[in-house]
């Protein structure tokens, strides 16, 4: 873990140094995209913290809330009421979560607003990495693994089968709390609101997408409901920190 952290820090500092020494925009652009690749490296490194066994004490307390939301309150029935269309949409939203930072950055590049990419990336990466930093402290397995027969989806779509196959080969096992899928997508939305305050429609579109991801993680049993709520809270914390730091120069 120390070796990975040292390598990542060195790469970031090298790019920053090259960017400061060169007038060519290539190094600055590289910093935008390399940072997103390093987020993926951080995700993969979480498996270094996977426990050898689980007590399932957290999961047993969390499943109670899920049962109320999905069964007693009828969320699962509402999602599946009109057949596979809505379940497929939610699974598709879940499938795309790893690219949330890429989508947001592409919006800025398409709008020729790369000058504010740093503001977007700061909120997105902070919200994502804060979730990653918390996950090892709450070792847990997803509800579809611990409680495969409780409140699972009754509609099996092709996209769900694909998602399950991806997770079987590329998922991590360190924990599920808080949901980094939720924190990253909501952080991307807050980042677009901050970077493009005059074009709030992009932030609202991402916020709708993030809400869909939050529902998808619970409905698909990829996360417990408490994971999704905690993911939203982490993203809000990242946005608040960014807003506070933006105000610091004005106080001097």
Secondary structure as the mmCIF struct_conf table of DSSP 4:
data_model
#
loop_
_struct_conf.conf_type_id
_struct_conf.id
_struct_conf.beg_label_comp_id
_struct_conf.beg_label_asym_id
_struct_conf.beg_label_seq_id
_struct_conf.end_label_comp_id
_struct_conf.end_label_asym_id
_struct_conf.end_label_seq_id
HELX_RH_AL_P HELX_RH_AL_P1 UNK A 2 UNK A 21
TURN_TY1_P TURN_TY1_P1 UNK A 25 UNK A 25
HELX_RH_AL_P HELX_RH_AL_P2 UNK A 26 UNK A 45
HELX_RH_3T_P HELX_RH_3T_P1 UNK A 46 UNK A 49
BEND BEND1 UNK A 52 UNK A 53
HELX_RH_AL_P HELX_RH_AL_P3 UNK A 57 UNK A 67
HELX_RH_PI_P HELX_RH_PI_P1 UNK A 68 UNK A 72
BEND BEND2 UNK A 73 UNK A 73
HELX_RH_AL_P HELX_RH_AL_P4 UNK A 75 UNK A 80
TURN_TY1_P TURN_TY1_P2 UNK A 81 UNK A 82
HELX_RH_AL_P HELX_RH_AL_P5 UNK A 84 UNK A 95
TURN_TY1_P TURN_TY1_P3 UNK A 96 UNK A 96
HELX_RH_3T_P HELX_RH_3T_P2 UNK A 97 UNK A 99
HELX_RH_AL_P HELX_RH_AL_P6 UNK A 100 UNK A 110
TURN_TY1_P TURN_TY1_P4 UNK A 111 UNK A 112
HELX_RH_3T_P HELX_RH_3T_P3 UNK A 114 UNK A 116
HELX_RH_AL_P HELX_RH_AL_P7 UNK A 117 UNK A 135
TURN_TY1_P TURN_TY1_P5 UNK A 136 UNK A 137
BEND BEND3 UNK A 138 UNK A 138
HELX_RH_AL_P HELX_RH_AL_P8 UNK A 143 UNK A 146
TURN_TY1_P TURN_TY1_P6 UNK A 148 UNK A 149
BEND BEND4 UNK A 150 UNK A 151
BEND BEND5 UNK A 154 UNK A 154
HELX_RH_AL_P HELX_RH_AL_P9 UNK A 158 UNK A 170
BEND BEND6 UNK A 174 UNK A 174
BEND BEND7 UNK A 177 UNK A 178
HELX_RH_AL_P HELX_RH_AL_P10 UNK A 180 UNK A 195
TURN_TY1_P TURN_TY1_P7 UNK A 196 UNK A 198
HELX_RH_AL_P HELX_RH_AL_P11 UNK A 200 UNK A 219
TURN_TY1_P TURN_TY1_P8 UNK A 220 UNK A 221
BEND BEND8 UNK A 222 UNK A 223
HELX_RH_AL_P HELX_RH_AL_P12 UNK A 225 UNK A 248
HELX_RH_3T_P HELX_RH_3T_P4 UNK A 249 UNK A 251
#
